[in-house]
Amino acid sequence: MNLQTKLDKIFSEYIRLRDSYANGYGRCISCGKIVHWKEADAGHFVCRKHLSLRYDEHNVNLQCRACNRFDEGNKIGYHRRLVEKYGEGVIDLLVIRRNTFTSYSKGDYELMIRHFSGKIKELKKQNN
């Protein structure tokens, strides 16, 4: 598994755990449906092809699979709840950062893997 794929997996787990309650369930950012973190996706508001936002914690949130995979992210609901969660300026910041050139080195990926793995451990410790 290459480093980007490994980081994608770890970051996804972190986001889904971050947005879940102690019982493992969280609310879809787009439609509000309650779903267990293991049955949810880490949905991107700005698609992940934009590397500058691929691992941005404001851009990625727990999302039910129906919205993420079959409803093109349910962008209207996502937009509304993203503003509720982070404030009015979040959309503008994401749009501005969307086209920022970003390149990660092997060391960058390794550092982010360690960082988000640590956050996962902390969340799991808090929820037990």
Order of alpha helices (4+ residues) and beta strands (2+ residues): alpha-beta-beta-beta-alpha-beta-alpha-alpha-alpha
